[in-house]
Amino acid sequence: MIDEEKSSASYGTAVILCGLFGVIGVHHFYLRNYVHGMIDLGLFILFVVLLAGNQPLLGYLVLLVDIVHSIIVFYLLIAERARDGSGRLVKLK
């Protein structure tokens, strides 16, 4: 088995950020995955705009997509299969 290079980002910090602020995408910015971070942040902003624009059903649908994405990323982090912006694995050890 090839030992892949470990990310310099803290595993614990990434997991906590994903768990607390997953729908906003803070963990992606921390891991230097800026495109994913912008997509998460954009989905959250779209949710707020749709909610304020009196389209709550569509807004909650967008939020649901964002939540499902955050759950998948959280699982990948816990399973140590998530990668940072440089392609290195985010690992506990």
Residue pairs with C-beta under 8 A, 6 or more apart in sequence:
4 88
4 89
5 88
5 89
6 88
6 89
6 90
6 91
7 31
7 83
7 84
7 86
7 88
7 89
7 90
7 91
8 84
8 88
9 30
9 31
9 32
9 84
9 90
11 77
11 80
11 90
11 91
11 92
12 92
13 30
14 27
14 30
14 31
14 77
14 82
14 90
15 74
15 77
15 78
17 26
17 27
17 30
18 27
18 70
18 73
18 74
18 77
19 74
20 26
21 27
22 40
22 67
22 70
22 71
22 73
22 74
23 40
23 43
23 44
23 63
23 66
23 67
23 70
24 40
24 41
24 44
25 36
25 37
25 38
25 39
25 40
25 41
25 44
26 37
27 73
27 77
28 34
28 36
28 37
28 40
28 73
29 37
31 82
31 83
31 84
31 85
31 90
32 84
32 85
32 86
33 83
33 84
33 85
34 85
40 66
40 69
40 70
43 62
43 63
43 65
43 66
43 69
44 63
44 66
46 59
46 62
47 59
47 60
47 62
47 63
47 66
48 59
49 59
50 56
50 58
50 59
50 62
51 59
51 60
73 82
76 82
77 90
80 89
80 90
80 91
80 92
81 89
82 89
82 90
83 89
83 90
84 90
